[in-house]
Amino acid sequence: MIGPHLRELRRERNLTLKQLAERTGLSTGLLSQVERDIHDPSLETLRRLARTLEVPLFSFFAEEDLRQVAVVRRDRRMTVSSPHGGISYTRISPGSGRLELLEGSLEPGAASADRPWSHPSEECVLAQAGEVLVEVGETLIRLAPGDSCYFDSRTPHRFVNPGTETATFLVSVTPPSY
């Protein structure tokens, strides 16, 4: 599913596997396995590929959908998890628009990324359960269920669960990030 789409994006940009590997810092062997659907990429691998190819992360899972109204059934949502555990995102929006809505789940002590990162978007996060610590630059915002915050995603940021229970949150991103 991801492989053919990645191959198409790479070829559209006239990149060889070696060139894409150099730009992402990933190995040509790993990229070859991903393109042939032999290996499922990690969340960090997808982030590197999306940034390099300048596409929204979830576009790797997108199906062509030109309808004005799209329904995403709960049992048909795309989910991406970190291979190290701790964080997963489920795409609630269809993935074909200018807005991306994700449901995040953070295990106790886990973070959405090893270190804060940035992308040219805007985000709004709404804590649903547990506690979510939002790091935006030097600012730390502690969200309890029902609390939300908005920020410019060009500032390095990440989400952390400082609590002892799983935290869930919704995050809207516009335009979808890479």
FENDA-V320674 format. One record per residue. N is the residue number from 1. RES is the residue in one letter. OMEGA is omega in degrees with one decimal (NA if undefined). D_LAST is the distance of its C-alpha to the last C-alpha in whole Angstrom. Layout:
# FENDA-V320674
n->N res->RES omega->OMEGA d_last->D_LAST
n->N res->RES omega->OMEGA d_last->D_LAST
This chain:
# FENDA-V320674
n->1 res->M omega->-179.6 d_last->18
n->2 res->I omega->-173.7 d_last->15
n->3 res->G omega->-179.5 d_last->17
n->4 res->P omega->179.3 d_last->18
n->5 res->H omega->177.8 d_last->15
n->6 res->L omega->179.5 d_last->14
n->7 res->R omega->179.7 d_last->17
n->8 res->E omega->178.8 d_last->17
n->9 res->L omega->179.8 d_last->14
n->10 res->R omega->-178.9 d_last->15
n->11 res->R omega->177.0 d_last->18
n->12 res->E omega->-179.4 d_last->17
n->13 res->R omega->179.2 d_last->16
n->14 res->N omega->178.6 d_last->19
n->15 res->L omega->170.9 d_last->18
n->16 res->T omega->175.4 d_last->20
n->17 res->L omega->-179.6 d_last->19
n->18 res->K omega->179.3 d_last->21
n->19 res->Q omega->178.4 d_last->19
n->20 res->L omega->178.1 d_last->15
n->21 res->A omega->179.6 d_last->17
n->22 res->E omega->-177.2 d_last->18
n->23 res->R omega->-178.1 d_last->14
n->24 res->T omega->-174.6 d_last->13
n->25 res->G omega->178.3 d_last->16
n->26 res->L omega->-179.7 d_last->16
n->27 res->S omega->177.2 d_last->20
n->28 res->T omega->179.0 d_last->21
n->29 res->G omega->178.4 d_last->22
n->30 res->L omega->-179.5 d_last->19
n->31 res->L omega->178.0 d_last->17
n->32 res->S omega->179.4 d_last->21
n->33 res->Q omega->177.9 d_last->21
n->34 res->V omega->-179.2 d_last->18
n->35 res->E omega->-179.8 d_last->18
n->36 res->R omega->-179.8 d_last->22
n->37 res->D omega->176.0 d_last->21
n->38 res->I omega->-176.6 d_last->23
n->39 res->H omega->174.5 d_last->21
n->40 res->D omega->-177.7 d_last->18
n->41 res->P omega->176.2 d_last->15
n->42 res->S omega->177.3 d_last->14
n->43 res->L omega->179.8 d_last->11
n->44 res->E omega->177.0 d_last->11
n->45 res->T omega->178.2 d_last->11
n->46 res->L omega->178.4 d_last->9
n->47 res->R omega->179.2 d_last->6
n->48 res->R omega->179.7 d_last->8
n->49 res->L omega->-178.8 d_last->8
n->50 res->A omega->178.7 d_last->5
n->51 res->R omega->-177.6 d_last->5
n->52 res->T omega->-178.2 d_last->8
n->53 res->L omega->179.5 d_last->8
n->54 res->E omega->176.0 d_last->6
n->55 res->V omega->175.0 d_last->5
n->56 res->P omega->-177.7 d_last->4
n->57 res->L omega->-176.1 d_last->5
n->58 res->F omega->177.1 d_last->8
n->59 res->S omega->177.0 d_last->9
n->60 res->F omega->-178.6 d_last->11
n->61 res->F omega->-172.1 d_last->13
n->62 res->A omega->171.3 d_last->14
n->63 res->E omega->-179.7 d_last->17
n->64 res->E omega->-178.5 d_last->19
n->65 res->D omega->-176.3 d_last->20
n->66 res->L omega->179.4 d_last->21
n->67 res->R omega->178.3 d_last->24
n->68 res->Q omega->178.7 d_last->24
n->69 res->V omega->-179.4 d_last->24
n->70 res->A omega->177.4 d_last->22
n->71 res->V omega->176.9 d_last->23
n->72 res->V omega->179.9 d_last->21
n->73 res->R omega->-178.2 d_last->24
n->74 res->R omega->-176.5 d_last->24
n->75 res->D omega->179.6 d_last->25
n->76 res->R omega->-179.3 d_last->22
n->77 res->R omega->175.3 d_last->19
n->78 res->M omega->178.0 d_last->16
n->79 res->T omega->175.4 d_last->16
n->80 res->V omega->179.7 d_last->14
n->81 res->S omega->174.8 d_last->16
n->82 res->S omega->178.1 d_last->16
n->83 res->P omega->179.4 d_last->19
n->84 res->H omega->-178.1 d_last->20
n->85 res->G omega->175.0 d_last->21
n->86 res->G omega->-177.0 d_last->20
n->87 res->I omega->170.6 d_last->17
n->88 res->S omega->177.0 d_last->16
n->89 res->Y omega->173.9 d_last->14
n->90 res->T omega->-179.5 d_last->16
n->91 res->R omega->179.4 d_last->14
n->92 res->I omega->178.2 d_last->17
n->93 res->S omega->-175.3 d_last->16
n->94 res->P omega->177.9 d_last->16
n->95 res->G omega->-178.2 d_last->13
n->96 res->S omega->-176.6 d_last->14
n->97 res->G omega->-179.1 d_last->14
n->98 res->R omega->178.7 d_last->13
n->99 res->L omega->177.1 d_last->13
n->100 res->E omega->177.2 d_last->11
n->101 res->L omega->-177.1 d_last->14
n->102 res->L omega->170.9 d_last->14
n->103 res->E omega->-179.1 d_last->17
n->104 res->G omega->175.8 d_last->17
n->105 res->S omega->-178.1 d_last->19
n->106 res->L omega->176.9 d_last->20
n->107 res->E omega->178.6 d_last->23
n->108 res->P omega->178.7 d_last->26
n->109 res->G omega->-176.5 d_last->25
n->110 res->A omega->177.5 d_last->21
n->111 res->A omega->-179.4 d_last->18
n->112 res->S omega->178.3 d_last->14
n->113 res->A omega->178.3 d_last->14
n->114 res->D omega->177.9 d_last->16
n->115 res->R omega->179.3 d_last->16
n->116 res->P omega->179.2 d_last->14
n->117 res->W omega->-176.4 d_last->11
n->118 res->S omega->176.9 d_last->9
n->119 res->H omega->-174.4 d_last->7
n->120 res->P omega->-179.6 d_last->8
n->121 res->S omega->170.2 d_last->9
n->122 res->E omega->-178.9 d_last->12
n->123 res->E omega->170.6 d_last->13
n->124 res->C omega->-178.3 d_last->16
n->125 res->V omega->179.5 d_last->17
n->126 res->L omega->177.6 d_last->21
n->127 res->A omega->179.0 d_last->23
n->128 res->Q omega->-179.5 d_last->24
n->129 res->A omega->-179.0 d_last->26
n->130 res->G omega->-177.4 d_last->27
n->131 res->E omega->178.8 d_last->26
n->132 res->V omega->175.2 d_last->22
n->133 res->L omega->-179.9 d_last->22
n->134 res->V omega->176.6 d_last->19
n->135 res->E omega->177.4 d_last->19
n->136 res->V omega->-174.3 d_last->17
n->137 res->G omega->178.9 d_last->19
n->138 res->E omega->-176.4 d_last->22
n->139 res->T omega->176.0 d_last->23
n->140 res->L omega->-179.7 d_last->23
n->141 res->I omega->179.9 d_last->23
n->142 res->R omega->-179.2 d_last->25
n->143 res->L omega->171.8 d_last->25
n->144 res->A omega->179.3 d_last->27
n->145 res->P omega->-179.6 d_last->27
n->146 res->G omega->177.8 d_last->27
n->147 res->D omega->177.6 d_last->26
n->148 res->S omega->171.9 d_last->22
n->149 res->C omega->-179.5 d_last->21
n->150 res->Y omega->176.3 d_last->18
n->151 res->F omega->176.2 d_last->16
n->152 res->D omega->-174.5 d_last->14
n->153 res->S omega->175.4 d_last->11
n->154 res->R omega->173.7 d_last->12
n->155 res->T omega->179.7 d_last->14
n->156 res->P omega->-174.0 d_last->13
n->157 res->H omega->172.5 d_last->14
n->158 res->R omega->178.4 d_last->14
n->159 res->F omega->-179.0 d_last->17
n->160 res->V omega->174.2 d_last->20
n->161 res->N omega->-179.9 d_last->23
n->162 res->P omega->-174.0 d_last->26
n->163 res->G omega->-177.5 d_last->28
n->164 res->T omega->176.7 d_last->30
n->165 res->E omega->178.6 d_last->29
n->166 res->T omega->177.9 d_last->26
n->167 res->A omega->173.9 d_last->24
n->168 res->T omega->-177.4 d_last->22
n->169 res->F omega->172.3 d_last->20
n->170 res->L omega->175.9 d_last->18
n->171 res->V omega->174.7 d_last->15
n->172 res->S omega->-176.5 d_last->14
n->173 res->V omega->176.8 d_last->11
n->174 res->T omega->-11.9 d_last->11
n->175 res->P omega->179.5 d_last->9
n->176 res->P omega->-172.1 d_last->7
n->177 res->S omega->171.1 d_last->4
n->178 res->Y omega->NA d_last->0
